[in-house]
Amino acid sequence: MATATKAKSQIKLQPLGERLVIRREESETTTAGGIVLPDSAKEKPARGTVVAIGTGKLLDDGTRSKSQLKAGDRVLFISYAGENVEIDDVEYLLMREDDILAVVE
């Protein structure tokens, strides 16, 4: 179990249950043709890095399932998944493990 922290801040994010904390990757600033995109035209990428993992999904028998992910995994996720949380000018996403589509290796 890991927590998301920032060096200059005392704030910690520890997701609960089957939730994850993801740090979204930066979007591209130029197109393949060399055109510079303004912030309003950039699409937010649906990929990021797992920063922290919750305790796991609660099963019917009262036990918790172990997560398939670990802190540091690069993942692809559903575009509109999760809740945005900003800590010290860094944007994080809180989402369920079910919203993760794949691990990028």
Secondary structure, DSSP 8 states (H G I E B T S, - for coil): ---EE-TT---EE---TTEEEEEE----SB-TT--B--GGG----SEEEEEEE-S--B-TTS-B---S--TT-EEEE-TT-SEEEEETTEEEEEEEGGGEEEEE-
